[in-house]
Amino acid sequence: MEDATNDEDEGAPWRVRLERVATRIWPLVFAGLVLASVVPVWRVPYPPIQDLPQHLAAIRILVDHGDPALRFADYFELDLGRTQYLAFYLVAVLLSQVVSVATATKLLITASLVGAPYALRRLLVALGRDPRLALFALPLAWNAHLVLGFLNFVAAIPLALLGLALAVELRQAANRRKAVALGALTLVCFYTHVVPFGFLGLGAALVLMGEGWRATVERWLPLVPGGVAMLAWTQLSPAGQATVNASSLGEAAAGPTPVFSPWGRAFGELPGWLTDVLHTERDEQLLFVTGLLGMGFLVAGRLPETSPGQLASRDRLALLAPLAALAYFVAPTSYDWIWPINARFPLLALLFLVPFLPAPRGLRAHALFGALAVVGALHVSEVVRAFDAFDDEVGELDEAMAQVPQGQRVAGLIFDRGSRVVRFSPFIHSVAHLQAVRGGAVMFTFADFPQSPIRYRDDARPPPVPPRWEWMPERVDPERDLDWYDWVLVRGGPGRIARAASFEAVFEGPRWSVWRKDRP
């Protein structure tokens, strides 16, 4: 049989042979590029992901809350009922039974990076589109939300895309197993992040609607568990109530007034909320090239013939991309402690747009898809190069943390919070790395935020600090503000702590210093 196939290939026109070879090669190319996208996660011990230390600390407290040496129980209570990020943290806790907390979290980031392009690929196949269009997910893999450390949001994206694919498949043919899978996936997506869940719920409801109200209600049944969870969260959780208030435009919302960004400013900030995550101009250039390739697909491609069911599903899902784009301009940028809000939508808008791009055929297809693959590979290589350079900036962090005994109360004063190679402030939460490794209680922490799965005990909490305390270490008076803490981890500075009579330096390196409080 194999010889007959080879003979058939040899006798076919060269373009036909090329198509057959490409059919075999493209899935391998896709898999290789997807796997390459996770290399930065494992490249360095401390990836420059801004909020990552806070996630690591929270997971470590959940895993080892009862360990007397780490003293977590002296300071913290577990409060899983108030967080909507339950799925991410519970999976991390389960993985941490067999690997370290850091490795478990990296595995979840890896699953998010691998899952998004493959989930988009499945949605494309369900809609009768060219699966190679999922290559558009690769230049968007290392985006601002991932580098900022919004891990729950990033993890929910592949869940939403896969859920939409299941909804399309169910609309074409009823399947009890897929209906159960959609219900479970929708529920997990809600407990990962509410924004992708909202688009999943809306898209799936639109796709599954039709053929009378009875058939529609039956198809909507898998969406009920996620909907019930959402309603309960909005009514019972402070974070849910704040989210509802934030979604009410203008000053009519209860509580603090939402902050909005002018449309012109929002438009100018678009690249920064996508893949402009490095201080070089290369990532912006690659984003621009990705946009040009999208235009090339619009000009050179055409929509394929699809079944009536696929066409109906595609028409209904067409609402998601413009809705996400509109939400970026009309939603608030922040509300109370919730930030950012509108910035979540541009990435989703681009991903939802992919199934509606016309795909070219023949040599033009290979040229455009090949160029898209190259852009994705170049973007990952730029991120790898930046992470390598950042690893040098980390310096002697391990040596500094080793000076602090387990279970201590430690404040972090981060004067040098930025990086020469990666945007945002990758060192701002470094003191939480110490908590994830050595235990105890630290400041600054996310434990006081309503979305945290942990909170301070009322009888063992540190003194409250003003908003944005972590951004203004120069205003911290060690004698007045740090009396509750026994140790201080400093990057840069060291500021006024060097003149404080009650603190002495026990470690001083080029980038980090550690100070111990002298108590009478």
FENTA-V672097 format. One record per run of one state. SS is the DSSP state (H for helix, E for strand, L for the rest). FROM is the first residue (numbers start at 1). TO is the last residue. Records with the same first field share a line. If there is no record, write none. Layout:
SS = FROM-TO, FROM-TO
This chain:
L = 1-1, 12-13, 37-38, 44-51, 64-71, 79-79, 83-85, 96-100, 127-130, 138-143, 149-150, 173-175, 191-193, 208-212, 237-237, 248-249, 253-258, 260-262, 269-270, 274-277, 279-281, 301-301, 303-307, 331-333, 336-337, 340-341, 357-358, 360-361, 395-396, 402-408, 415-421, 423-429, 439-440, 444-453, 457-468, 472-472, 476-477, 482-486, 492-494, 500-502, 509-511, 518-520
H = 2-11, 14-36, 39-43, 52-63, 72-75, 80-82, 86-95, 101-126, 131-137, 144-148, 151-172, 176-190, 194-207, 213-236, 238-247, 250-252, 263-268, 271-273, 282-300, 308-330, 342-356, 362-394, 397-401, 430-438, 469-471, 473-475, 478-481, 495-499
E = 76-78, 259-259, 278-278, 302-302, 334-335, 338-339, 359-359, 409-414, 422-422, 441-443, 454-456, 487-491, 503-508, 512-517
